[in-house]
Amino acid sequence: MSLYKKFAIVSDFDGTITKVDAGDFLLVHFKLVKRKEIELGYELNIPVEKWMKDYFSRIGTIDASLIKKAIIKHIKPRLFFRETAKYCLKKEIPFEVVSGGVDIYSEPFFDREKIKLKTFFAKYSIRGRKAKISYPYLKGISLSEFKKKRVDYYKNKGYTVIFCGDAPNDLQAAKSADIVFAARMLPSLLQKEKTKFFHLKNFYQVLKLLRNQ
């Protein structure tokens, strides 16, 4: 018998579900930012949502069809993400994606993968040649707080919550989750907080856990 209750998954997108950060990739690919500007987005004292509003708005100079083409060609999921998502859909295991990323690149990704999950992404709109990035789902709280709120939502419903993340804005949610899979910058932050985690190399680890429940 499993030691765990029924599972729910809350996951980041950029750099977690995807092998690389899709937002960063697009800005670099179209030569809209410098590397130092990218690094600002990962500082603990700078909210991701603010960075995206300030810097990703530059993508408005690029035709939407070119953005879609770049995503489809270059942005790949971590191994076994498709299988894990499809298993969750089949078994009715909640799997939602909470991201500081933007719908203009998340939608082509999920369309290509033919996967429909519950998602929270920023909204993209154009004003002249500048994009507007908005986060209607935040409603006055930070992205970090919102991610934790989604973890707590499922915990309060009796689920054992698996959280997958990779960046500083994932720390609060990771600390609140029951099981954590961490990549990129998140492991070192969790180690400092003495929070247990598994290294997220691919989603086979997550899939195996679900199948063994």
Secondary structure, DSSP 8 states (H G I E B T S, - for coil): --SS-SEEEEE--TTTTBSS-HHHHHHHHTT-S-HHHHHHTT-TTS-HHHHHHHHGGGGGGS-HHHHHHHHHHH--B-TTHHHHHHHHHHHT--EEEEEEEEHHHHHHHHHHHT---EEEEEEEEEETTEEEEE-TTTTTS-HHHHHHHHHHHHHHTT-EEEEEE-SGGGHHHHHHSSEEEE-TTHHHHHHHTT---EE-S-THHHHHHHHT-
